[in-house]
Amino acid sequence: MRRVLVLGGTGFLGAHLVGAFAATGAEVLSASRGGPLSVDLTAASPDELAAVLRDARPDVVVNAAGRAWQATEREMREANAVAVGKLVGALARLPSRPRLIQLGSVHEYGPGTVGAGTSEHEVPAPVTAYGRSKLDGSLAVLEGVRSGGLNAVVLRLANVCGPGAPRGSLLGAVTAQLAGHSGVGPVELRLAPLRARRDFVDVRDVAAAVVAAADLPYPDGAKPVVNVGRGVAVPMRDLVERLIALSGVPVRIEEIPDAGAARNDVEWQQLDISRARLLLGWRPRYGLDESLRDLLASGTTAAVTAAMA
């Protein structure tokens, strides 16, 4: 039986990954800070991580841990870059190397070319602290492959949506406000200007791609990076308005002006996912409407549970 260790296994992505691997019949170990298998990548040393890995004896390690929302630049760097470097060092100490699947991000690439998809051949040029921290983590993995014989692949994910999306994300925050609607008057949404177009992929499609990557026989000499997204740049305004329409909740949106502040984000994100189709035999199966409906359903369940607590 295959043994899979999911780091960050209690988070949004991690929980879906645990379920997806379990559905294949794998023995899945979920590791997180304060979880059943307690692992804190930011606090542990490479030796301590190596000891955890030796005890777990995984065939596959998926790193779904990290910080994205409501974190300082230092916290993101510690979780997304420094911790990954320690993980690579820990894996180098093992006599037998499991397959490492590192979850990267579309934000590593920086600005995309309007009207085109960004491929894995593009030279990354991130413009946000999050993108820079994720790129540093990915580079640590790629250097481990190049110089240390690490058995690894980096999946660069588009923006992830679907059931359970955290409140720190835009869609998660909007969903939480819609789910908490009292039934009296419209919900007041104060949002940053919705000008960008972004590539969004369902979390369950991500989980399917990660499962496929566990068996990826990567071509010798090829760069072990694969994009995972829907391959479509969606206007953020359309996405938020569609989420509201599916909820049936009356909403009044107020877009908060930038007030002349310098922008440090990108206006266009679209991934070229042809390599994922070719190497993983994977394609996205969940449409955005289905993702948004299931996000709303999970938000309503969470609101009811919180009210009953």
Number of C-alpha atoms within 10 A of each C-alpha: 7 14 19 25 25 26 25 26 26 21 17 19 23 23 17 21 29 24 15 20 23 16 11 10 11 15 16 22 19 22 23 21 17 10 13 11 16 14 19 19 27 20 14 14 16 20 15 16 22 21 16 15 19 16 9 14 18 22 16 23 24 27 23 24 27 23 18 19 13 11 13 13 15 12 18 23 24 20 23 30 25 18 24 26 22 23 26 24 21 20 26 18 16 14 8 12 18 22 21 24 22 23 23 27 21 27 27 24 23 22 19 21 12 13 11 15 19 23 18 20 8 9 11 17 15 21 17 17 19 24 25 23 28 29 24 19 27 26 16 21 27 23 14 19 17 14 8 14 12 20 20 26 26 24 25 24 24 25 20 22 26 27 21 22 24 20 16 13 16 16 21 20 16 22 26 20 19 25 20 16 17 11 9 7 11 14 18 14 15 12 13 12 13 15 13 15 20 23 23 27 25 25 25 22 23 26 20 19 25 25 19 16 25 21 11 16 9 16 9 7 7 7 15 19 21 24 25 33 29 25 23 20 21 18 16 20 13 13 19 17 13 15 22 18 12 12 17 9 18 15 18 12 13 12 12 11 10 10 6 6 7 7 10 11 15 18 19 21 28 27 26 18 22 19 16 21 15 10 15 21 13 20 19 19 13 15 12 19 14 14 21 24 17 16 24 27 18 19 26 19 14 16 17 13 10 9 9 7 5
